[in-house]
Amino acid sequence: MAIPGKGTRVLTNLNHGGHALSEELFQATPNAEAREDIGRLREVTRNAAIDTASKDDTTPFHYLFENLADRYPTAHLSTTTPEAVVVALKALGSAMIDQDPVDGLNVNAPIPPVFTYWGQFIDHDLTANTDRDKDLSIVDAVFDPEHPNDVIAQLGNLRQPALNLDSLYGDGPAASGQSGAVPYVDGKRFKLGTLTPTTPGGPVRTEPVPPLLGTRDLPRVEAPGTADLPTGTALIGDGRNDENLVVAQLHVAFLHFHNKVVDWVEANDPQPDAPATFERARQLVRWTYQWLVVNQFLPQLVVQEALDAVAANPLFAATSTGTYMPLEFSVAAFRFGHSMVRGAYDWNRNFGRLAGQPDTHASFDLLFAFTGKARPIFLGTGDTLPDNWPVEWDRLVDDPPLFQDRLARKIDTHLASPLNRMVNEGNDPHLAERVRRLLKRLAVRNLLRGYKLGIPTGQAVAAELGVPALTRAQLNSGAGTVLGDALADGGFLDATPLWFYILKEAEIGGGGKLGVVGGRIVAETLRGQIRLDPDSFETAGNGWTPDSGVKDANGNPVRTIADLLRFAGVLV
């Protein structure tokens, strides 16, 4: 488990939507046997390291717009009738979900799908705990929003607020071999997970997917496993990177990339020993990753006006307690990627476009099923990923793509239907049915979490940034009857939840980039973390560029995500 900076940096058992049971729910359970089962579950949760870590063992959350936090609740959703606000937020979240389960062409943005999950990978590198439900619950039928001061006091970040790839490296080679640690094979390179061979025949295509046929899975606990880490559990720095197959395959790509960088260092920049080789390789991997965030990820997804504003007059600065993670980023702005998720992907030769055969795209449900979190759904194939399921990255990174369904969805106020029935969430039989339904509804959870954690409205943030707020007509533009009614009935045309506001701002701009408000929060946070990190490519590297980094066999540097995947050997 995780004590950032003070203990282990491995979050093996952390999942999105992990919720401790509230005292109110426990007391309301009439059946004595059920109460006993719930009591045991609560005791297990209490004993988990993630829930017993003290506030001193975490890094801080704070508000980027302190003036708005100080003005609570005038810059926020109403706190006088929280029950009515909660009902209205649930209605709005439900109205944001596509009614058609199939992605139509009108939902596509000029963004390769890899950016959706590169963003998720960044999120897991920077922040953890805003979706936990130990002290700041959203599962109760009625709850009061928290004052920002109380949120800061209660909520700690289980990650370091830096793009330093702790989610990849864990505690490093020195911890390899310890229970739950990220495994290394020689003090320098990551151990890779093997694939389970599939048996040809039957209704599903079982052609093995190259390249690197033997090592395209995450390293996992081998049989028989333990009570704490059962067979199949991914041995990685953050268990959330095994929650869907896309981000899991991206994590695999980073493992391969590091190993190839070690090879390059040994051949081109020899170090005195294995520890020094590892440190140099990790530095190059981190700097390449950070450079790509600044020079490809942000320009792809943020309007230039916001990037220019951050460069000219950055708002993000460390507090008296050090660098922090802005709540407006982690709870609202950086959740824009949820709207980019497709209901199905052109994944590989077995689950994607097949010449002369019916469409067999990989549904988002399947991409959740073939992970460690849903290991029983592997249908008896084994404890590792079947060899017909690795991604073929060209289908997710080509720009421009060959086909329209090789694009991400627009950044807008409409989410794919699978995000309203998350197959890996809300499955605990000890939870009340009402709670289980809530945990499966991503848009509703996002809106309720923003309200609970005292996130300011979109209008308030726009005013703080000195940009014109969206008008009532703009907020209601393009909304169907259900969505329009939910906005109006909830009073959200005048005071809009920040997450929804940011999505609508992008939608009005065409859905290809975040607008000024959303883009400013995202760019301020990511650029600020790099600027304030003494080990980043900008500070320790003195403006390092990939021209001073690793090169492929033809002498080409890694200047794009596709280049990184090719250097790693997972993209041909």
C-alpha distance (Angstrom), angle and dihedral (degrees) to the residues before:
residue distance angle dihedral
M1 . . .
A2 3.78 . .
I3 3.75 140.9 .
P4 3.82 102.0 157.6
G5 3.77 110.4 -138.1
K6 3.81 93.5 -10.0
G7 3.79 104.3 56.4
T8 3.76 138.3 -3.3
R9 3.80 118.6 -16.2
V10 3.79 92.6 -155.4
L11 3.80 117.8 110.0
T12 3.78 97.8 -172.4
N13 3.78 100.6 160.8
L14 3.80 100.0 32.6
N15 3.79 114.6 124.2
H16 3.76 133.3 172.3
G17 3.77 112.4 -98.3
G18 3.80 95.6 22.9
H19 3.79 102.1 162.0
A20 3.77 131.2 -175.0
L21 3.78 113.6 -145.3
S22 3.78 116.0 -102.5
E23 3.78 121.6 -123.3
E24 3.81 89.1 -121.5
L25 3.81 91.8 57.6
F26 3.79 91.1 47.2
Q27 3.79 93.6 50.2
A28 3.81 91.8 46.8
T29 3.83 93.2 57.9
P30 3.81 106.1 103.0
N31 3.79 99.6 -171.0
A32 3.81 111.7 88.6
E33 3.81 94.3 -150.8
A34 3.79 91.4 49.1
R35 3.81 90.1 48.4
E36 3.80 88.9 53.0
D37 3.82 91.3 51.4
I38 3.78 91.3 47.8
G39 3.78 90.4 48.3
R40 3.80 90.7 54.8
L41 3.81 90.6 48.5
R42 3.79 91.4 50.2
E43 3.80 90.2 50.0
V44 3.81 90.8 52.8
T45 3.79 89.7 49.4
R46 3.80 91.5 48.3
N47 3.78 90.5 51.8
A48 3.79 94.5 49.9
A49 3.80 111.7 109.6
I50 3.77 91.5 -127.6
D51 3.78 90.7 61.4
T52 3.80 98.3 39.6
A53 3.80 96.4 48.4
S54 3.76 107.1 115.0
K55 3.79 122.8 -124.7
D56 3.80 87.5 -106.9
D57 3.81 89.2 63.0
T58 3.79 93.9 61.1
T59 3.79 137.6 66.8
P60 3.79 119.7 -114.3
F61 3.76 133.0 -91.6
H62 3.78 116.0 -153.6
Y63 3.78 140.3 162.8
L64 3.78 120.3 -91.7
F65 3.81 89.3 -151.6
E66 3.78 101.8 50.4
N67 3.80 92.4 171.3
L68 3.78 90.0 61.5
A69 3.79 92.3 47.4
D70 3.81 89.0 51.6
R71 3.81 89.4 52.8
Y72 3.81 93.6 54.0
P73 2.98 123.9 -179.9
T74 3.82 99.6 12.3
A75 3.84 91.2 71.8
H76 3.80 93.8 43.7
L77 3.78 142.6 66.0
S78 3.79 114.7 -70.3
T79 3.79 117.3 -72.8
T80 3.80 96.0 -174.4
T81 3.81 95.7 79.4
P82 3.81 105.3 25.0
E83 3.80 94.2 163.1
A84 3.80 90.8 59.1
V85 3.82 91.8 45.5
V86 3.80 91.6 51.3
V87 3.81 91.1 51.1
A88 3.81 90.6 48.2
L89 3.82 92.6 48.5
K90 3.79 91.1 51.2
A91 3.80 89.8 51.8
L92 3.80 91.5 49.0
G93 3.80 92.8 48.5
S94 3.79 91.8 49.8
A95 3.82 90.9 49.4
M96 3.82 91.2 54.6
I97 3.82 92.8 66.0
D98 3.80 120.0 97.0
Q99 3.77 112.9 -111.8
D100 3.81 91.2 -153.9
P101 3.82 109.1 74.3
V102 3.83 91.6 -152.9
D103 3.81 122.2 76.8
G104 3.80 109.5 -119.1
L105 3.79 122.7 -151.0
N106 3.80 91.1 -109.4
V107 3.80 90.4 69.3
N108 3.81 95.6 61.9
A109 3.80 125.1 110.9
P110 3.82 127.5 -162.4
I111 3.80 88.8 -104.4
P112 3.83 125.6 109.6
P113 3.84 110.2 -123.4
V114 3.80 92.6 -118.8
F115 3.82 88.9 77.2
T116 3.82 90.7 63.4
Y117 3.78 91.4 60.0
W118 3.79 97.2 34.1
G119 3.79 83.0 62.0
Q120 3.79 91.3 50.7
F121 3.80 89.5 49.4
I122 3.83 89.1 52.4
D123 3.80 90.7 49.2
H124 3.80 92.1 53.6
D125 3.80 89.3 49.0
L126 3.81 93.0 53.3
T127 3.76 111.3 31.9
A128 3.79 144.2 25.4
N129 3.79 133.3 164.6
T130 3.82 105.2 47.2
D131 3.80 89.7 103.4
R132 3.77 95.9 47.8
D133 3.77 117.2 107.4
K134 3.77 106.2 -155.1
D135 3.78 103.1 109.6
L136 3.81 103.6 -1.7
S137 3.77 101.4 53.2
I138 3.81 127.1 -172.4
V139 3.81 96.1 171.8
D140 3.78 97.0 80.3
A141 3.79 113.3 100.3
V142 3.80 89.2 -123.6
F143 3.80 123.7 25.3
D144 3.78 137.7 162.1
P145 3.80 122.0 -126.4
E146 3.78 116.1 -112.7
H147 3.78 126.8 -115.3
P148 3.84 109.5 -113.5
N149 3.81 90.9 -118.3
D150 3.81 89.9 57.2
V151 3.79 92.2 47.4
I152 3.80 91.4 54.0
A153 3.80 90.6 47.1
Q154 3.81 95.3 48.8
L155 3.78 105.5 33.8
G156 3.80 122.8 72.2
N157 3.79 128.3 -178.3
L158 3.80 113.8 -120.6
R159 3.80 89.7 -156.6
Q160 3.79 131.8 63.2
P161 3.82 111.0 -107.3
A162 3.79 93.8 -120.4
L163 3.80 135.7 94.9
N164 3.80 90.0 -118.1
L165 3.83 100.6 127.3
D166 3.79 96.4 -119.6
S167 3.79 85.1 150.0
L168 3.81 86.9 63.9
Y169 3.81 103.8 36.3
G170 3.79 101.1 35.4
D171 3.79 108.5 -176.5
G172 3.79 94.3 -22.3
P173 3.82 131.9 -119.6
A174 3.80 93.8 -47.1
A175 3.80 90.0 70.7
S176 3.81 95.2 45.1
G177 3.80 110.9 124.8
Q178 3.78 94.8 31.3
S179 3.79 117.5 116.8
G180 3.79 110.6 -80.7
A181 3.81 94.1 1.1
V182 3.79 124.3 137.7
P183 3.83 103.5 -96.0
Y184 3.81 123.1 -125.0
V185 3.80 124.6 -175.0
D186 3.81 105.1 -152.2
G187 3.77 107.7 7.7
K188 3.80 89.8 -89.6
R189 3.80 111.6 50.2
F190 3.79 133.7 57.3
K191 3.76 121.6 -114.5
L192 3.81 110.6 -119.0
G193 3.77 127.7 -146.1
T194 3.79 121.4 -115.7
L195 3.79 126.0 -131.2
T196 3.78 127.5 -118.0
P197 3.83 111.8 -120.2
T198 3.78 113.9 -121.8
T199 3.77 124.8 -138.9
P200 3.81 114.1 -116.4
G201 3.76 117.9 -120.9
G202 3.76 133.9 47.1
P203 3.80 129.1 84.6
V204 3.83 96.5 -54.2
R205 3.79 124.5 73.8
T206 3.78 109.5 -116.0
E207 3.79 104.1 -173.4
P208 3.84 109.5 144.7
V209 3.79 111.5 -115.0
P210 3.82 117.9 -129.0
P211 2.97 151.2 -123.2
L212 3.82 113.4 67.4
L213 3.78 91.3 6.5
G214 3.79 95.9 -173.7
T215 3.82 101.7 47.3
R216 3.79 111.1 42.0
D217 3.80 99.4 113.5
L218 3.78 133.5 77.5
P219 3.81 116.0 -98.5
R220 3.79 107.7 -95.0
V221 3.78 142.1 -170.2
E222 3.77 107.2 -88.3
A223 3.80 124.1 -139.7
P224 2.96 133.2 -41.8
G225 3.82 92.3 25.4
T226 3.81 124.2 179.1
A227 3.77 138.1 -95.1
D228 3.80 90.0 -99.3
L229 3.80 96.6 43.0
P230 3.79 112.2 24.9
T231 3.78 123.7 -160.2
G232 3.77 112.1 -69.6
T233 3.82 96.8 27.5
A234 3.80 110.3 144.1
L235 3.80 113.1 -114.8
I236 3.78 96.7 -144.5
G237 3.78 136.5 124.7
D238 3.80 93.6 -101.3
G239 3.79 123.1 26.6
R240 3.80 90.8 -153.8
N241 3.81 87.8 74.2
D242 3.79 87.0 72.5
E243 3.79 95.6 51.7
N244 3.81 94.4 96.3
L245 3.77 129.8 17.0
V246 3.81 96.3 -119.9
V247 3.80 96.2 59.9
A248 3.82 89.2 38.1
Q249 3.81 90.4 56.6
L250 3.80 89.8 46.7
H251 3.81 88.8 53.7
V252 3.82 88.7 50.3
A253 3.82 88.2 52.1
F254 3.82 90.5 54.0
L255 3.82 90.5 50.1
H256 3.80 89.4 53.8
F257 3.80 91.5 43.5
H258 3.80 91.9 55.4
N259 3.80 91.5 48.4
K260 3.80 91.4 50.8
V261 3.82 90.0 48.2
V262 3.81 88.4 54.1
D263 3.81 87.8 53.6
W264 3.81 89.6 50.3
V265 3.81 93.5 48.3
E266 3.80 91.7 50.2
A267 3.81 90.3 51.6
N268 3.80 100.8 38.3
D269 3.80 109.9 19.2
P270 3.82 106.8 27.9
Q271 3.79 116.0 -160.0
P272 3.83 127.3 -156.4
D273 3.82 96.8 -110.8
A274 3.79 145.4 -7.0
P275 3.83 96.0 -83.7
A276 3.80 91.5 52.2
T277 3.81 91.0 46.6
F278 3.78 90.3 52.1
E279 3.81 92.9 48.0
R280 3.80 92.6 49.3
A281 3.81 91.8 47.9
R282 3.79 92.0 47.7
Q283 3.81 90.2 50.2
L284 3.80 91.7 52.5
V285 3.81 92.5 46.3
R286 3.81 91.9 49.1
W287 3.79 93.7 47.0
T288 3.80 92.5 47.5
Y289 3.81 90.1 49.9
Q290 3.81 92.8 47.8
W291 3.80 92.3 46.5
L292 3.81 90.5 52.1
V293 3.81 90.9 50.1
V294 3.81 90.5 54.2
N295 3.78 99.7 37.2
Q296 3.80 104.6 33.9
F297 3.80 113.0 12.3
L298 3.81 97.9 48.3
P299 3.83 97.1 41.4
Q300 3.81 89.3 48.7
L301 3.81 94.2 53.1
V302 3.83 108.6 25.1
V303 3.81 128.2 66.8
Q304 3.79 114.3 -112.2
E305 3.80 92.7 -119.4
A306 3.80 90.4 64.5
L307 3.81 93.1 45.4
D308 3.80 90.8 50.3
A309 3.81 91.7 49.3
V310 3.80 92.0 52.4
A311 3.80 91.6 48.4
A312 3.81 93.0 48.7
N313 3.79 100.5 40.1
P314 3.82 115.2 8.7
L315 3.80 115.6 -162.8
F316 3.78 99.0 -168.5
A317 3.79 115.3 97.0
A318 3.77 135.3 153.5
T319 3.80 118.0 -94.3
S320 3.78 124.9 -132.8
T321 3.81 87.7 -86.5
G322 3.81 94.0 52.5
T323 3.78 136.7 -103.6
Y324 3.78 113.6 -12.0
M325 3.79 141.3 -174.9
P326 3.84 113.3 -108.4
L327 3.78 111.9 -126.7
E328 3.81 91.7 -149.2
F329 3.83 85.7 62.4
S330 3.80 101.3 43.6
V331 3.81 98.3 37.0
A332 3.82 99.7 37.4
A333 3.80 124.7 0.3
F334 3.81 100.6 44.7
R335 3.78 91.2 49.0
F336 3.80 87.4 75.8
G337 3.80 87.0 100.6
H338 3.79 90.4 71.8
S339 3.80 88.8 73.3
M340 3.84 90.5 53.1
V341 3.81 94.4 59.7
R342 3.81 113.7 112.8
G343 3.79 123.3 -140.3
A344 3.83 88.6 -130.7
Y345 3.80 137.0 8.5
D346 3.77 137.7 -146.7
W347 3.78 86.9 -122.4
N348 3.79 111.4 164.9
R349 3.81 143.6 -36.6
N350 3.80 91.2 -69.7
F351 3.79 99.5 41.7
G352 3.77 106.2 30.8
R353 3.77 143.1 41.4
L354 3.79 109.5 -10.3
A355 3.78 121.5 -173.5
G356 3.80 110.4 -112.3
Q357 3.81 94.4 -3.1
P358 3.81 134.0 100.4
D359 3.78 118.3 -87.2
T360 3.80 108.7 -81.6
H361 3.79 102.5 173.9
A362 3.79 119.2 168.4
S363 3.79 107.6 -104.0
F364 3.77 118.6 -137.3
D365 3.80 87.8 -117.1
L366 3.82 89.7 59.6
L367 3.79 91.5 47.4
F368 3.79 87.0 57.4
A369 3.78 92.7 43.8
F370 3.80 96.6 56.9
T371 3.79 95.4 63.7
G372 3.77 136.8 93.8
K373 3.78 91.0 -103.0
A374 3.81 90.2 61.9
R375 3.80 97.0 34.0
P376 3.85 95.5 145.4
I377 3.81 88.8 63.9
F378 3.81 90.2 66.9
L379 3.81 84.4 96.1
G380 3.77 95.4 -132.0
T381 3.81 94.9 -55.2
G382 3.80 93.5 126.3
D383 3.77 141.3 -91.3
T384 3.80 97.0 -66.3
L385 3.78 134.5 55.8
P386 3.84 113.7 -68.5
D387 3.80 112.3 -112.4
N388 3.81 92.5 -118.7
W389 3.83 92.2 63.1
P390 3.86 109.4 63.1
V391 3.79 113.1 115.4
E392 3.80 123.3 -104.8
W393 3.78 97.1 -139.9
D394 3.79 97.1 -158.0
R395 3.82 87.1 74.3
L396 3.81 90.7 58.8
V397 3.81 103.8 36.7
D398 3.81 107.8 37.3
D399 3.80 111.8 118.0
P400 2.97 112.5 -140.5
P401 3.80 94.3 22.9
L402 3.78 125.6 -142.7
F403 3.80 91.8 -125.1
Q404 3.80 135.2 30.7
D405 3.79 92.8 -123.7
R406 3.81 88.1 64.5
L407 3.80 89.7 76.1
A408 3.79 134.3 88.0
R409 3.78 119.4 -111.3
K410 3.78 119.4 -98.1
I411 3.78 120.5 -86.4
D412 3.79 97.1 -109.4
T413 3.79 144.9 116.1
H414 3.81 94.7 -78.7
L415 3.80 121.7 89.2
A416 3.80 128.0 -165.0
S417 3.78 113.9 -97.7
P418 3.85 96.5 -114.9
L419 3.81 88.2 67.3
N420 3.79 88.6 69.0
R421 3.80 92.4 57.9
M422 3.79 105.0 36.4
V423 3.79 103.3 -167.7
N424 3.81 94.6 -153.1
E425 3.79 96.7 47.3
G426 3.79 133.6 73.5
N427 3.80 95.4 20.0
D428 3.80 99.3 123.3
P429 3.83 106.0 118.0
H430 3.80 90.1 -153.2
L431 3.81 90.7 67.3
A432 3.77 122.7 87.9
E433 3.81 114.2 -102.9
R434 3.80 90.2 -114.9
V435 3.80 90.8 56.4
R436 3.79 93.1 46.1
R437 3.80 90.9 53.0
L438 3.79 90.7 50.2
L439 3.80 93.8 51.5
K440 3.80 90.8 54.6
R441 3.83 93.4 55.1
L442 3.79 107.6 81.1
A443 3.81 99.3 -176.9
V444 3.79 92.0 49.7
R445 3.79 91.4 48.8
N446 3.81 92.0 50.3
L447 3.80 92.7 51.3
L448 3.80 94.6 45.3
R449 3.79 92.0 46.8
G450 3.80 91.6 52.7
Y451 3.80 90.4 51.6
K452 3.80 93.5 46.3
L453 3.81 93.7 49.5
G454 3.80 96.8 49.8
I455 3.81 98.9 -110.6
P456 3.84 111.3 173.8
T457 3.79 122.7 -119.5
G458 3.77 123.1 -93.9
Q459 3.80 91.1 -113.1
A460 3.81 91.7 54.0
V461 3.80 92.5 50.4
A462 3.81 91.8 47.4
A463 3.80 90.0 52.9
E464 3.80 91.1 48.0
L465 3.81 89.4 52.8
G466 3.80 91.5 46.7
V467 3.80 95.4 -120.6
P468 3.83 126.4 127.6
A469 3.79 112.3 -92.9
L470 3.78 120.5 -125.0
T471 3.79 111.6 -92.3
R472 3.77 124.6 -122.4
A473 3.80 88.7 -106.5
Q474 3.81 91.8 51.9
L475 3.78 92.6 48.5
N476 3.78 90.1 51.6
S477 3.81 95.6 41.8
G478 3.76 115.7 121.7
A479 3.78 92.6 1.4
G480 3.78 117.0 140.7
T481 3.76 120.4 -128.9
V482 3.80 95.0 -90.4
L483 3.79 95.0 46.8
G484 3.81 92.6 43.3
D485 3.80 91.2 50.6
A486 3.80 91.5 48.5
L487 3.81 91.3 52.8
A488 3.79 94.4 46.7
D489 3.80 97.2 40.3
G490 3.80 91.8 49.9
G491 3.80 93.6 49.3
F492 3.81 88.3 -119.3
L493 3.81 96.5 135.5
D494 3.81 89.2 77.6
A495 3.81 100.3 29.9
T496 3.80 108.7 28.5
P497 3.81 126.4 -172.1
L498 3.80 106.1 -107.9
W499 3.82 95.4 -124.7
F500 3.81 92.7 53.2
Y501 3.82 91.4 42.9
I502 3.81 91.9 54.2
L503 3.79 91.9 49.5
K504 3.81 91.9 48.2
E505 3.82 91.0 48.1
A506 3.81 89.3 55.1
E507 3.80 91.4 44.0
I508 3.80 92.3 54.9
G509 3.79 88.5 51.8
G510 3.80 91.7 55.0
G511 3.82 100.8 -87.2
G512 3.80 96.2 -95.1
K513 3.82 98.5 103.5
L514 3.76 141.2 15.5
G515 3.80 113.4 -96.3
V516 3.79 127.2 -124.7
V517 3.81 97.5 -76.2
G518 3.79 98.0 43.0
G519 3.78 93.6 36.0
R520 3.78 92.5 49.8
I521 3.81 93.4 54.0
V522 3.81 92.9 46.7
A523 3.81 95.3 44.6
E524 3.82 93.5 42.9
T525 3.79 90.4 54.1
L526 3.79 100.0 43.7
R527 3.80 95.6 40.1
G528 3.80 90.3 43.3
Q529 3.81 93.7 52.5
I530 3.80 90.1 53.0
R531 3.80 94.2 43.3
L532 3.81 92.4 51.4
D533 3.81 96.0 42.8
P534 3.83 108.8 98.7
D535 3.82 90.1 -155.5
S536 3.82 98.3 49.0
F537 3.79 126.7 116.2
E538 3.81 89.9 -105.7
T539 3.80 97.2 51.6
A540 3.80 109.9 25.4
G541 3.78 90.0 25.9
N542 3.81 94.4 48.5
G543 3.78 92.6 -135.1
W544 3.82 95.1 -34.8
T545 3.82 116.6 -170.6
P546 3.82 131.6 -165.5
D547 3.80 88.6 -101.2
S548 3.81 84.9 76.8
G549 3.79 92.8 45.1
V550 3.78 137.6 71.4
K551 3.81 120.6 -35.4
D552 3.78 131.5 -157.4
A553 3.81 123.7 -124.7
N554 3.80 89.9 -80.4
G555 3.80 93.4 51.1
N556 3.82 94.8 -104.6
P557 3.83 118.4 145.6
V558 3.81 125.7 -136.0
R559 3.80 103.9 -98.6
T560 3.83 101.6 149.0
I561 3.78 138.7 37.7
A562 3.80 88.0 -109.1
D563 3.82 89.0 54.5
L564 3.82 89.6 52.9
L565 3.80 91.2 51.3
R566 3.81 91.5 48.3
F567 3.81 92.5 48.4
A568 3.81 88.0 49.7
G569 3.80 89.1 54.2
V570 3.82 96.0 -122.4
L571 3.82 95.8 105.8
V572 3.77 121.5 58.4
